[in-house]
Amino acid sequence: MLHIALLDASLGTPHAKRNFRREIDATLTVFDVNKGELPPPIADEKPLRQTGISDPFDAAVISGSQSSVYHDDAWIARLSTWVRTAVASGLPMLGVCWGHQLLAEVLGGRVEGGAYELGYTEVERVNSDPFFEGVESPCTVFATHSDHVTEMPPEATVLARNDASIQSFRHQNVFTTQFHPEYDLRTAKAMIESKDLPATDIQQALDTCTAENVRKAQNVKRVFDNFLSYVAGVSDRAPIANDPPTAERPSQP
């Protein structure tokens, strides 16, 4: 079974660990990165043995967070350094929401604050990639963020977007989603109700939590299996350039 490092930046909320453990069919070793926990340096077997980790990591997943990647926090700086080294080594990585933004910054893009996107919404694929194999377009997803990737990293390819934000990109072995494919209804409602927003905005977001939207959002969970399939096919830690994505034609009326 694949061994994945889950870099949990969720500031102690219980949802990330529970949801990723449910959705990712792999052995997960969790690091609470906002508490200063980080995996040992990539390809350094001695620290692995010292920390009781018997197998090297096949990939890493970066969770969402209630922080912002541009905050001047020591743990974010340390995590960014680790991620930068891991990406350079060719370790496959998946960033979700805050993880999407952190990877954009590490790779040379820009993240800025903006309007909230909150609740179930639709996302359109704009380039084809195995990461989205079997995922409908447009697809229903759950989003909760007010920070946005406003400038793409050099040589990265946008895979999905909507009117609110860039929703997914790929850069060699790096894949991201701004939305939360791991969320269940329990998490979605809890996150909506935790926001310090006007009551009308909260209710509008809660109104999107319908049985139909929850059912439709199951389809986008396929990105996890697609990511694991990609990781399983990576035979070494050298960066692998992805084939140039193919722009999808807009649907005909």
BALO-413751 format. One record per atom (N, C-alpha, C, O): residue in one letter; x, y, z. Coordinates in steps of 0.1 Angstrom, whole numbers, plus 5000, padded with zeros to 4 digits. Example, Ala and Ser with C-alpha at 12.3 -4.5 7.8 and 13.67 -1.06 7.14 Angstrom:
% BALO-413751
A513249435078;A512349555078;A513249675078;A514249675085;S512849785071;S513749895071;S512950005079;S513450115080;
END
This chain:
% BALO-413751
M500849885000;M500050005000;M500950135000;M501950135006;L500450234993;L501250354992;L501350425006;L500450405014;H502450495008;H502650565021;H502650715018;H503450765011;I501650785024;I501450925021;I501651005034;I501150965045;A502351115033;A502451205044;A501351305043;A501251385033;L500451315053;L499351405054;L499851525062;L500051515074;L500051645056;L500551765062;L499251845066;L498751915058;D498851825079;D497551875084;D497852015089;D498452035100;A497352115082;A497452255085;A496152315091;A496052435091;S495252225095;S493952275099;S493752335112;S492652365117;L494852365119;L494852435132;L494052365143;L493352425151;G494152225142;G493552155153;G492052105151;G491552035160;T491452145140;T490052105138;T490051955135;T491051905128;P489051875139;P489151735137;P488751685123;P488951565119;H488251775114;H487651725102;H488751675092;H488451575085;A489851735091;A490851705081;A491351555082;A491251485073;K491751525094;K492251385096;K491151285093;K491451185086;R489951305098;R488851215096;R488551195081;R488451085076;N488451305074;N488051305060;N489051245051;N488751165043;F490351285053;F491351235044;F491651085047;F491851005038;R491551045059;R491650895062;R490550815056;R490750705051;R489350875055;R488250805048;R488450795033;R488050695027;E488950905027;E488850915013;E490150865006;E490150834994;I491250865013;I492550825006;I492950685010;I493150655022;D492850595000;D493150455003;D494650425002;D495150374993;A495250465013;A496750455015;A497050455030;A496150495038;T498250425033;T498750445047;T499150585049;T499950645042;L498450655058;L498750795061;L499550815074;L499150755084;T500650885073;T501350935085;T501051085086;T501351165077;V500351125097;V499951265099;V500951345106;V501551305116;F501151465101;F501951565107;F501151695110;F500651755100;D501051735122;D500351865126;D501351975123;D502052015132;V501352025111;V502352115107;V502252255114;V503352315116;N501052295118;N500952425125;N501552415139;N501752515146;K501752285144;K502452265157;K503952245155;K504652215165;G504452255143;G505852245141;G506252105136;G507452085134;E505352015135;E505651875131;E505851875115;E505051935108;L507051815111;L507351805097;L507851665094;L508551605103;P507651615083;P508351485079;P509851505079;P510351625077;P510651395080;P512051415079;P512451455064;P511551445056;P513651505062;P514051535048;P513851425039;P514051305042;I513351455027;I513151345017;I514451275014;I515551335012;A514351145012;A515451055009;A516551045019;A517651005016;D516151095031;D517151085042;D516650975052;D515850995060;E517250855051;E516750735058;E517050745073;E516250685080;K518150805077;K518450805091;K517350875099;K516950825109;P516950995095;P515851065103;P514550975103;P513750975112;L514250905092;L513150825091;L513150715102;L512150695109;R514350655103;R514450545114;R514350605128;R513750545137;Q514850725130;Q514850795143;Q513450825147;Q513150825159;T512550855137;T511250895141;T510250775140;T509050795142;G510750655138;G509950535138;G509150515126;G508250435125;I509550585115;I508850565102;I509650475094;I510850495091;S509050355091;S509850245085;S509950265070;S510950215064;D509050325063;D509050335048;D509150485044;D508550565050;P509850505033;P509850645027;P508450675022;P507650595020;F508250805020;F506950855015;F506850845000;F507850874993;D505650794995;D505450794981;D504850924976;D504950954964;A504251004985;A503651134981;A503351204994;A503451155005;A502851334992;A502451415004;A501151485000;A500951524988;V500251505009;V499051575008;V498951695018;V499251675029;I498651815013;I498651925022;I497151965023;I496451985013;S496651975036;S495252005038;S494952155037;S495752235034;G493652175040;G493152315041;G493552375055;G494152305063;S493352495057;S493652565069;S492852695071;S492352745061;Q492652735083;Q491952865086;Q492952975086;Q492653085090;S494252945083;S495253055082;S495353105068;S494553065059;S496253185065;S496553235051;S498053215048;S498853225057;V498353175036;V499753135033;V500653255033;V501853235035;Y500153375032;Y500953495033;Y501153555047;Y501753655049;H500553475057;H500853525071;H502253495075;H502853405070;D502753585083;D504153575087;D504253485100;D504653535111;D504053355098;D504053265109;D505253165106;D505553125095;A505953135117;A507253055116;A506852915110;A507652865102;W505752855114;W505452725109;W505152725094;W505452625088;I504552835089;I504352835075;I505652845067;I505852785057;A506552925072;A507852935066;A508652805066;A509252765056;R508552735077;R509252605078;R508652495069;R509252425062;L507252495068;L506552405059;L506852445045;L507152345037;S506952565041;S507252605028;S508652555024;S508852515012;T509552565033;T510952515029;T510952365027;T511552315018;W510252295036;W510152145034;W509452115020;W509952025013;V508352185018;V507652155005;V508452184993;V508452114983;R509152304994;R510052334982;R511052234979;R511352194968;T511652174990;T512652074988;T512051944983;T512551874974;A510851914988;A510151784984;A509751794969;A509851704961;V509251914965;V508851934951;V510051924942;V510051854931;A511151984946;A512451974938;A512951834937;A513551794927;S512651744947;S513051604946;S512151524937;S512551414934;G511051574933;G510151504925;G509051424932;G508351344926;L508951454946;L507851384953;L506551434948;L506251554948;P505651344944;P504251384941;P503551444952;P503651404964;M502851554949;M502151624960;M500751664956;M500551694944;L499851664965;L498451714963;L498151814973;L498251794985;G497751934969;G497352044978;G495852064977;G495352084966;V495152074988;V493752104989;V493452234996;V493852255007;C492752324989;C492352454994;C493652534999;C494352584990;W493852545012;W495052615016;W496352545010;W497252615007;G496352415009;G497452345003;G497652384988;G498752394983;H496552404981;H496552454967;H497252594967;H498052614958;Q496952674976;Q497452814977;Q498952804981;Q499752884975;L499352724991;L500752714995;L501552664983;L502652724981;L501152564976;L501952514965;L502052624954;L503052634948;A500952694952;A501052804942;A502152904946;A502952944938;E502252944959;E503253034964;E504652974963;E505553044958;V504752854967;V506052784967;V506652774953;V507852794951;L505752754943;L506152744929;L506352874922;L506652874910;G506052984929;G506253114922;G505053184918;G505153284911;G503853144923;G502653214920;G502353314931;G503153344939;R501053364930;R500653464940;R499253434946;R498453384938;V499153454959;V497853434966;V497453564972;V498253634979;E496153604971;E495653724977;E494353704982;E493553614978;G493953784992;G492653784998;G491553844989;G491953924980;G490353794990;G489253844982;G487953804987;G487753794999;A486953794979;A485553764983;A485453614987;A486153534982;Y484553594996;Y484353455001;Y483653374990;Y482653414984;E484053244988;E483353144981;E482953044991;E483852974997;L481753024994;L481252935005;L480052855001;L478952914997;G480152725002;G478952634999;G479252554987;G480352554981;Y478252474983;Y478352384971;Y478252474959;Y477352564958;T479052454949;T479152534937;T479552444925;T479752324927;E479652504914;E480152424902;E481452474897;E481752594898;V482252384892;V483552404886;V483652344872;V483152234870;E484252414863;E484452374849;E485852334847;E486752414850;R486052214841;R487352174836;R487752264824;R486852284815;V488952304823;V489452384812;V490552324804;V490852354793;N491152224810;N492252144803;N492051994808;N491751974819;S492251904799;S492151764803;S493451714809;S494551754805;D493351624819;D494451574826;D493951444833;D492851444837;P494851344834;P494451224841;P493951244856;P493151164861;F494351354861;F493851394875;F492351404876;F491751374886;F491751444865;F490251464864;F489551354857;F488451364853;E490251244854;E489651134847;E488351084854;E488451054866;G487251074847;G486051024852;G485251124860;G484151094865;V485751254860;V485051364867;V484251444857;V484751484847;E482951464860;E482051534851;E482551684850;E483251734859;S482151744839;S482351884838;S481151954832;S480751914821;P480452054839;P480852104852;P480651994863;P479751914862;C481352014874;C481251924885;C480852004897;C481252114899;T480051934906;T479652004918;T480651974929;T481151864931;V481052084936;V482152074946;V481752164958;V480852244957;F482452144969;F482252224981;F483452314982;F484652274982;A483252444984;A484252544985;A484152624998;A482952665001;T485252665004;T485152755016;T486552825016;T487552765022;H486552945011;H487853015011;H487553165007;H486653195000;S488453255012;S488453395008;S489753435002;S489853544996;D490753345003;D492053364996;D491953294982;D491353194981;H492653354972;H492553304959;H493953304952;H494753394955;V494253204944;V495453214936;V495153314925;V494353284916;T495853424925;T495653534915;T496653534904;T496553594894;E497753464906;E498853454896;E499353314896;E499853264907;M499353244885;M499753104884;M501253094884;M501953184880;P501752984890;P503152954890;P503652944875;P502852894867;P504852984872;P505352954859;P505352814855;P505652724863;E504952784843;E504852654837;E503752564843;E503752444840;A502952614852;A501852544857;A500652554847;A500552654840;T499752454847;T498552454839;T497352454847;T497152364855;V496452544844;V495152554850;V494352434845;V494152414833;L493752354854;L492952234851;L491452264852;L490652204845;A491052354862;A489652374864;A489552514870;A490452564877;R488352574868;R488152714873;R486652734873;R485852664867;N486252844880;N484852894879;N484953044880;N486153104880;D483853114881;D483953264881;D484653314893;D485053434893;A484653234904;A485253284916;A486753274917;A487453354923;S487353164911;S488653134914;S489253034904;S488552954898;I490553024904;I491252914898;I491052794908;I491352804919;Q490552684903;Q490152574912;Q491052454911;Q490952374920;S491952444902;S492852334902;S493952364892;S493752434881;F495252324895;F496252334886;F497252214887;F497152144897;R498052204877;R499052094878;R500452154874;R500552244865;H501452114881;H502852154878;H503652024879;H504051994891;Q504051954869;Q504751834869;Q504151734879;Q503051684876;N504751704890;N504251604899;N503251664910;N502851594919;V502951794908;V502151864918;V500751884912;V500551924901;F499751844920;F498251864917;F497551934928;F497951924940;T496552014924;T495852094935;T494452104932;T493952084920;T493652124943;T492252164942;T492052274951;T492352264963;Q491352384947;Q490952494956;Q489752444964;Q489652474976;F488852364958;F487752304965;F488152184974;F489252144974;H487152134982;H487452034991;H486751904987;H485551874990;P487451814979;P486751684975;P486551594987;P485851494986;E487251614998;E487251525009;E486051555019;E485751465027;Y485351665017;Y484351705027;Y483151615026;Y482751565015;D482551585038;D481151525038;D480251635043;D480651755046;L478951605044;L477951705047;L478151765061;L477951875064;R478551675070;R478851715084;R479851825085;R479751925091;T480951805077;T482051905077;T481652025070;T481952135075;A480852015059;A480452135051;A479652225060;A479852345061;K478652165067;K477752255076;K478552315087;K478352435091;A479452235093;A480252285104;A481152405100;A481252505107;M481752395088;M482652495083;M481852625080;M482252735082;I480652605074;I479852725071;I479452795083;I479552915084;E478952725093;E478452785106;E479652845114;E479352925123;S480852805111;S481952865119;S482453005114;S483253065120;K481953045102;K482453165096;K481853295103;K480653295106;D482653395104;D482253525109;D481753605098;D482453695093;L480553575093;L479953645082;L478453685085;L477953625095;P477953775078;P476553805080;P475553685079;P475853595072;A474553685088;A473653575088;A473053535075;A472753425072;T472753635067;T472253605053;T473253525045;T472753445037;D474553565046;D475553485038;D475653345043;D475753255035;I475553325056;I475653195062;I474453105057;I474652995053;Q473253165058;Q472053095054;Q472153055039;Q471652955035;Q472553155031;Q472653125016;Q473653005014;Q473352925005;A474752995021;A475652885020;A474952755024;A475152655018;L474252765036;L473652645041;L472552595031;L472252475031;D471952685024;D470852645015;D471452565003;D470652494996;T472752575001;T473352484990;T473552344995;T473852254987;C473452315008;C473752185013;C472452095012;C471952045021;T472152074999;T470951984996;T471451844993;T472651824991;A470551754995;A470851614992;A471351594978;A472251514976;E470851664968;E471251654954;E472651704953;E473451634946;N473051814959;N474351864957;N475351774964;N476451754959;V475051724976;V475951624983;V476151504974;V477251454973;R475051454968;R475151334959;R476051364947;R476951284944;K475851484941;K476651514929;K478151534932;K479051494925;A478451584944;A479751614948;A480551484950;A481851484951;Q479951364951;Q480651244953;Q481551214941;Q482551154942;N481151264929;N481851234917;N483251294917;N484151234912;V483451414923;V484751474923;V485751404932;V486951434931;K485251314941;K486251244949;K487151154941;K488151104947;R486751134929;R487651044920;R489051104918;R489951034915;V489251234921;V490551294920;V491551224929;V492751214927;F491051174941;F491951104950;F492450974944;F493650954945;D491550894939;D491950774933;D492950804921;D493850724918;N492550904913;N493450934902;N494850984906;N495850944900;F494851054917;F496251094922;F496950974927;F498150964924;L496350884934;L497050764939;L497450674927;L498550614928;S496650664917;S497050594905;S498350654899;S499250584894;Y498350784898;Y499550854893;Y500750824902;Y501850794897;V500650834915;V501750814924;V502250664922;V503450644922;A501350574921;A501750434920;A502550414907;A503350324907;G502350494897;G503050484884;G504350554884;G505150534874;V504650624895;V505950694895;V506950604901;V506950554912;S507950564892;S508950464896;S510150514904;S510850434910;D510350644903;D511550704910;D511150844915;D510050884913;R512050914921;R511751044927;R512151154918;R512151274923;A512651134906;A512951244897;A511751304892;A510751244889;P511751434890;P510651504884;P510251454871;P511051424862;I508951434868;I508451384856;I507551494849;I506551534855;A507951534838;A507151644831;A505951584825;A505951474819;N504751644828;N503551604823;N503351634808;N503951734803;D502651554801;D502351584787;D501551714786;D500751744795;P501751784775;P501051914774;P499551884775;P499051804767;P498751954784;P497351924785;P496651974772;P497152054764;T495551914769;T494751944758;T493552024762;T492751984770;A493452144756;A492252234759;A490952164755;A490952114744;E489952164764;E488752104760;E487852204753;E487852324755;R487152154743;R486252244735;R485052274744;R484552184751;P484552394743;P483252424750;P482152344745;P482152314733;S481252304753;S480052224749;S479252304739;S479052434741;Q478652244730;Q477852304720;Q476352314725;Q475952224732;P475752424722;P474352444727;P473452334720;P472252334723;
END
